[in-house]
Amino acid sequence: MPFVRCPTPADAQDALDHVVQTRSDALFLFFGSEDPATGASWCPDCVTADPVLRATIAAAAPALPVHECPVGARSAW
């Protein structure tokens, strides 16, 4: 399964627009952006869910592109 990282929250919209325009299938995973101090998502639920989601997607839809989209810093939420 190809993972495509959207560098910023704004890039998620560009990725979605591309999928809609090309009428292709894709998954979008939204997660708490990485904390610069730790390199891990600031969202503990995202950290817990990540390996489960990756394993499930790999088993169910290995060829489906997955766009990983950050939602911004914790302070924004």
C-alpha positions in Angstrom: 0.0 0.0 0.0 1.5 3.3 -1.0 1.5 5.9 1.7 1.6 9.5 0.7 2.5 12.0 3.4 0.8 15.4 3.1 3.4 17.8 4.5 0.9 20.3 5.9 -2.9 20.4 6.6 -3.4 22.6 3.5 -1.8 19.8 1.3 -4.6 17.4 2.4 -7.1 19.5 0.3 -4.9 19.3 -2.7 -4.7 15.5 -2.3 -8.4 15.2 -2.0 -9.0 17.4 -5.0 -6.7 15.2 -7.1 -8.5 12.0 -6.0 -11.9 13.6 -6.8 -10.7 14.9 -10.2 -9.1 11.6 -11.2 -12.0 9.6 -9.8 -9.5 7.3 -8.2 -9.9 5.4 -4.9 -7.8 6.4 -1.9 -8.0 6.5 1.9 -7.3 9.5 4.0 -5.9 9.2 7.5 -5.9 12.3 9.7 -3.6 12.5 12.6 -2.1 14.9 15.2 0.9 16.5 13.7 4.3 15.4 14.9 5.7 17.1 18.0 9.1 18.5 17.1 10.5 17.5 20.5 9.6 13.8 20.1 9.0 13.2 16.4 5.8 11.4 17.4 2.2 12.6 17.0 1.0 14.7 19.9 -2.2 12.6 19.9 -1.9 9.5 22.0 -4.8 7.9 20.3 -3.2 8.4 16.9 0.0 6.8 18.2 -1.9 3.8 19.4 -4.1 3.4 16.3 -1.3 3.8 13.7 0.0 0.3 13.7 -3.5 -1.2 13.8 -4.6 0.9 10.9 -1.5 0.1 8.8 -1.9 -3.7 9.4 -5.7 -3.6 8.6 -5.2 -1.5 5.4 -2.3 -3.8 4.3 -4.5 -6.9 4.7 -7.7 -5.5 3.2 -6.5 -3.1 0.5 -2.8 -3.4 -0.2 -2.8 -1.5 -3.4 -5.0 1.4 -2.2 -3.1 4.7 -1.8 -3.3 6.1 1.7 -2.8 9.9 2.3 -1.5 10.7 5.7 -2.8 14.1 6.6 -1.7 16.1 9.7 -4.3 18.2 11.4 -1.9 20.7 12.9 -0.3 21.4 16.3 -2.0 20.4 19.5 -2.4 24.1 20.5 -4.7 24.5 17.5 -7.1 22.0 19.0 
